[in-house]
Amino acid sequence: MVSDAPKHYPVLLNEIISIITPQHGGTFIDCTFGQGGYTKKILSYKDTQVIAIDRDIESKKIADKISEKFPNRFIFKHKKFSQLDNLKLKNEKIRGILLDLGYSFTQIKDPKKGLSFNSVGDLNMQMGLNNFSASDAINNLDVNELEKIFNFFGEELEAKRIAFNIVKERKTKKIDTKKLVELVEKSAVVTFHSLEDKIVNYFFKSLSEKKSISRYMPNINQPETLFSMVEKKPITPSAKELRENTPSRSAKLRYVIKKNDFYNFETDIVKKFKTLLDIENFSEKL
């Protein structure tokens, strides 16, 4: 059980509501349900429905309570948001899709999940749908695989040194949370990375901007764009929100508006970030 559990604070809630405008009704997909902060706010408006997704099984307990209150307007699916295309929606006109990427403050503070370097819990990091833990990865993957994880997922400059020290240390003793923290601290400075924002920004820009072409070839036809990007810079928390919820300081909100009835598009995002998908496949060894 989480001791002194912090109050759940949905980051940039007012800004999100002003963008998706649930006061006009409609169906929304909350791809990272968590503790249901955004879902609850959306459902507070009449004529709204929410389809919620989360891989963390703990979220289902909260979802069950919302289902009791809104039995005809709320559906919860214990899935990864990467399985969005498996929802098998029929004749649903989706007005908005919301993804709050990254771990929540509550999840980080839960010692059972083992997500914090300040935690004394097990080296876990499981979120309900994977059958291996961070301990399995740290103690079994080879030095090159660990380096890739720290380099590409963590954007860590000292990835090679950290991976080398881990493999060297585990020859004599299995690495736990405390030992991993010690190894990282003596190898590099850990900072919050911006990988998720980098992927989202690339995806949005690549499908909302015309490709640059030579001014000497002005008549080249270009495919229609899928999205309209209203603001190119991310929206960040207000001064008031920062005072009330300090962890929100690293939050960035990006959004695009999908053009009506347009589905014919191509994206190279899988090719662009193929290395990350390759690293995901390391799990097959565990």
C-alpha positions as CSV (number, residue, x, y, z in Angstrom):
1,M,0.0,0.0,0.0
2,V,1.3,3.5,-0.8
3,S,1.9,5.5,2.3
4,D,1.1,9.2,2.4
5,A,-0.3,8.9,-1.2
6,P,-0.2,12.3,-2.9
7,K,-3.3,13.9,-4.2
8,H,-4.0,13.0,-7.8
9,Y,-3.6,16.1,-10.0
10,P,-4.4,15.8,-13.7
11,V,-1.8,18.0,-15.4
12,L,-2.9,20.8,-17.7
13,L,-6.5,19.8,-17.2
14,N,-8.1,23.1,-18.0
15,E,-6.0,23.5,-21.1
16,I,-7.0,20.0,-22.3
17,I,-10.7,20.6,-21.7
18,S,-10.5,23.9,-23.7
19,I,-9.1,22.0,-26.6
20,I,-11.3,18.9,-26.7
21,T,-14.5,20.8,-25.7
22,P,-16.5,18.0,-24.1
23,Q,-19.3,20.4,-23.4
24,H,-20.5,19.7,-26.9
25,G,-20.8,16.0,-26.2
26,G,-19.3,13.1,-28.1
27,T,-17.1,10.1,-27.5
28,F,-13.5,10.4,-26.3
29,I,-10.7,7.9,-25.9
30,D,-8.5,8.2,-22.8
31,C,-5.5,6.1,-23.8
32,T,-3.7,6.5,-20.5
33,F,-6.5,6.3,-17.9
34,G,-4.4,6.2,-14.8
35,Q,-6.4,7.5,-11.9
36,G,-9.2,8.7,-14.1
37,G,-8.7,12.5,-13.7
38,Y,-9.3,13.4,-17.3
39,T,-12.0,10.8,-17.7
40,K,-14.0,12.1,-14.7
41,K,-13.8,15.7,-16.0
42,I,-15.0,14.7,-19.4
43,L,-17.9,12.6,-18.0
44,S,-19.0,15.6,-15.9
45,Y,-20.4,17.0,-19.1
46,K,-23.6,15.5,-20.3
47,D,-23.9,13.7,-23.6
48,T,-20.3,12.5,-23.3
49,Q,-18.9,8.9,-23.4
50,V,-15.4,7.7,-22.6
51,I,-13.5,4.6,-23.7
52,A,-10.5,4.3,-21.3
53,I,-7.4,2.2,-21.8
54,D,-4.6,1.5,-19.3
55,R,-2.0,-1.3,-18.9
56,D,-1.7,-0.8,-15.2
57,I,-4.0,-3.3,-13.5
58,E,-4.3,-1.0,-10.5
59,S,-6.2,1.4,-12.7
60,K,-9.1,-1.1,-13.1
61,K,-10.1,-0.6,-9.4
62,I,-10.7,3.1,-10.1
63,A,-12.4,2.3,-13.4
64,D,-14.8,-0.1,-11.7
65,K,-16.0,2.8,-9.5
66,I,-16.5,5.0,-12.5
67,S,-18.4,2.2,-14.3
68,E,-20.9,2.1,-11.4
69,K,-21.6,5.8,-11.7
70,F,-21.7,5.9,-15.5
71,P,-22.7,2.4,-16.6
72,N,-23.8,3.5,-20.1
73,R,-21.2,6.2,-20.7
74,F,-17.9,4.6,-19.7
75,I,-15.9,1.5,-20.9
76,F,-12.5,0.4,-19.6
77,K,-10.1,-1.8,-21.4
78,H,-7.0,-3.3,-19.7
79,K,-4.7,-2.8,-22.7
80,K,-1.7,-0.9,-23.9
81,F,-2.5,2.2,-25.9
82,S,-0.5,0.7,-28.7
83,Q,-3.4,-1.8,-29.0
84,L,-5.8,1.1,-29.8
85,D,-6.6,-0.4,-33.2
86,N,-7.9,-3.6,-31.5
87,L,-10.8,-1.8,-29.8
88,K,-13.1,-2.9,-32.7
89,L,-15.2,0.3,-32.6
90,K,-18.4,0.2,-34.6
91,N,-20.0,3.4,-35.8
92,E,-18.3,5.4,-33.1
93,K,-17.6,9.1,-34.0
94,I,-14.6,9.8,-31.9
95,R,-14.2,13.5,-31.1
96,G,-10.9,13.3,-29.3
97,I,-8.1,11.0,-28.3
98,L,-6.0,11.8,-25.2
99,L,-2.6,10.4,-24.2
100,D,-0.9,11.4,-21.0
101,L,2.5,9.8,-21.6
102,G,4.9,8.7,-18.9
103,Y,4.4,7.5,-15.3
104,S,2.1,9.3,-12.9
105,F,3.5,10.8,-9.7
106,T,1.4,8.2,-7.8
107,Q,2.9,5.3,-9.7
108,I,6.4,6.6,-9.0
109,K,5.7,6.9,-5.3
110,D,4.4,3.3,-5.1
111,P,7.3,1.2,-3.8
112,K,5.7,-2.0,-5.2
113,K,6.2,-0.8,-8.7
114,G,9.9,0.0,-8.3
115,L,9.8,3.1,-10.6
116,S,11.8,5.5,-8.5
117,F,15.5,5.6,-7.7
118,N,14.5,6.8,-4.2
119,S,12.5,3.6,-3.7
120,V,13.7,0.7,-1.5
121,G,11.2,-1.7,-3.2
122,D,12.0,-4.5,-5.6
123,L,13.6,-3.7,-9.0
124,N,10.2,-4.2,-10.7
125,M,8.8,-1.6,-13.2
126,Q,6.1,-4.1,-14.3
127,M,2.8,-2.4,-15.3
128,G,0.4,-5.3,-15.5
129,L,0.8,-6.6,-19.1
130,N,4.5,-7.7,-19.3
131,N,5.7,-11.0,-17.7
132,F,9.2,-9.8,-17.0
133,S,10.6,-7.2,-14.6
134,A,13.4,-4.6,-14.7
135,S,15.4,-7.0,-12.5
136,D,15.1,-9.7,-15.2
137,A,16.4,-7.2,-17.8
138,I,19.2,-5.8,-15.7
139,N,20.5,-9.2,-14.6
140,N,20.2,-11.1,-17.9
141,L,20.6,-8.8,-21.0
142,D,24.1,-8.5,-22.4
143,V,26.2,-5.3,-22.3
144,N,25.3,-4.2,-25.8
145,E,21.5,-4.6,-25.2
146,L,21.7,-2.7,-21.9
147,E,23.7,0.1,-23.5
148,K,21.0,0.5,-26.2
149,I,18.3,0.7,-23.6
150,F,20.1,3.4,-21.6
151,N,21.1,5.2,-24.8
152,F,17.9,5.2,-26.8
153,F,15.2,4.9,-24.1
154,G,17.0,6.9,-21.5
155,E,19.0,9.2,-23.8
156,E,21.8,8.7,-21.4
157,L,25.2,10.0,-22.4
158,E,27.1,7.5,-20.2
159,A,25.0,4.5,-21.4
160,K,28.1,2.5,-22.3
161,R,29.8,3.0,-18.9
162,I,26.6,2.2,-17.0
163,A,26.0,-1.0,-19.0
164,F,29.6,-2.1,-18.5
165,N,29.5,-1.5,-14.7
166,I,26.2,-3.4,-14.4
167,V,27.6,-6.5,-16.2
168,K,30.8,-6.4,-14.2
169,E,29.0,-6.1,-10.9
170,R,26.4,-8.9,-11.5
171,K,29.1,-11.5,-12.0
172,T,29.5,-11.6,-8.3
173,K,26.0,-10.6,-7.0
174,K,22.5,-10.1,-8.4
175,I,21.7,-6.5,-8.8
176,D,18.9,-5.0,-6.8
177,T,17.4,-1.5,-6.7
178,K,20.0,-0.1,-4.2
179,K,22.9,-1.5,-6.1
180,L,21.6,-0.2,-9.5
181,V,21.3,3.3,-8.0
182,E,24.9,3.1,-6.8
183,L,26.1,2.0,-10.2
184,V,24.3,4.7,-12.0
185,E,25.4,7.4,-9.6
186,K,29.1,6.5,-10.0
187,S,28.7,6.3,-13.8
188,A,26.6,9.4,-14.8
189,V,24.2,12.1,-13.8
190,V,20.6,11.1,-14.4
191,T,18.2,13.6,-15.9
192,F,14.6,13.5,-17.1
193,H,14.6,12.8,-20.8
194,S,12.3,14.0,-23.6
195,L,12.0,10.9,-25.7
196,E,8.1,10.8,-25.6
197,D,7.9,14.5,-26.6
198,K,10.4,13.9,-29.4
199,I,8.3,11.1,-30.9
200,V,5.0,13.0,-30.6
201,N,6.4,16.1,-32.1
202,Y,7.9,14.3,-35.1
203,F,4.6,12.4,-35.7
204,F,2.5,15.5,-35.5
205,K,4.8,17.7,-37.7
206,S,5.3,15.0,-40.3
207,L,1.6,14.7,-40.9
208,S,0.6,18.3,-40.6
209,E,3.2,20.1,-42.7
210,K,3.8,20.3,-46.4
211,K,7.2,19.0,-47.4
212,S,9.6,21.7,-48.4
213,I,10.2,21.9,-52.1
214,S,12.4,24.0,-54.4
215,R,11.1,27.5,-55.2
216,Y,12.0,26.7,-58.7
217,M,9.5,23.8,-58.8
218,P,6.3,25.4,-57.5
219,N,3.8,23.2,-59.3
220,I,4.6,19.9,-57.7
221,N,1.5,18.3,-56.3
222,Q,1.8,17.2,-52.7
223,P,-0.4,14.9,-50.7
224,E,-3.0,16.3,-48.4
225,T,-2.0,16.5,-44.7
226,L,-3.8,14.5,-42.1
227,F,-3.6,17.0,-39.2
228,S,-3.9,20.7,-38.7
229,M,-1.3,21.9,-36.1
230,V,-2.7,25.0,-34.4
231,E,0.3,25.6,-32.1
232,K,3.8,24.5,-33.0
233,K,5.2,25.1,-29.5
234,P,4.1,22.9,-26.6
235,I,1.7,24.3,-24.0
236,T,3.2,24.3,-20.5
237,P,1.6,24.5,-17.0
238,S,0.5,27.9,-15.7
239,A,2.2,29.6,-12.8
240,K,-0.8,28.7,-10.7
241,E,-0.6,25.0,-11.6
242,L,3.2,25.0,-10.8
243,R,2.5,26.4,-7.4
244,E,-0.2,23.8,-6.7
245,N,1.6,20.8,-8.3
246,T,5.3,21.1,-8.6
247,P,5.8,17.8,-10.5
248,S,3.9,19.3,-13.4
249,R,6.9,21.5,-14.2
250,S,8.2,19.0,-16.8
251,A,4.8,18.6,-18.6
252,K,4.3,19.5,-22.2
253,L,1.0,19.5,-24.0
254,R,0.9,19.1,-27.8
255,Y,-2.2,18.7,-29.9
256,V,-3.4,18.5,-33.5
257,I,-6.8,18.6,-35.1
258,K,-7.6,15.8,-37.5
259,K,-9.1,16.8,-40.8
260,N,-12.7,15.5,-41.3
261,D,-13.2,12.3,-43.2
262,F,-9.6,12.0,-44.3
263,Y,-7.8,8.7,-43.7
264,N,-5.4,8.2,-46.7
265,F,-2.0,9.0,-45.3
266,E,1.5,7.6,-44.9
267,T,4.0,8.0,-42.1
268,D,7.6,7.0,-41.7
269,I,7.5,7.1,-37.9
270,V,8.1,3.4,-37.6
271,K,11.2,3.6,-39.7
272,K,12.3,6.8,-37.9
273,F,12.2,5.1,-34.5
274,K,12.8,1.5,-35.5
275,T,15.7,1.2,-33.0
276,L,13.2,1.6,-30.2
277,L,11.0,-1.2,-31.5
278,D,14.1,-3.4,-31.9
279,I,14.9,-2.8,-28.2
280,E,11.3,-3.7,-27.3
281,N,12.0,-7.2,-28.8
282,F,14.8,-7.8,-26.2
283,S,12.0,-8.9,-24.0
284,E,11.7,-12.1,-26.0
285,K,15.0,-13.2,-24.3
286,L,13.6,-12.8,-20.8
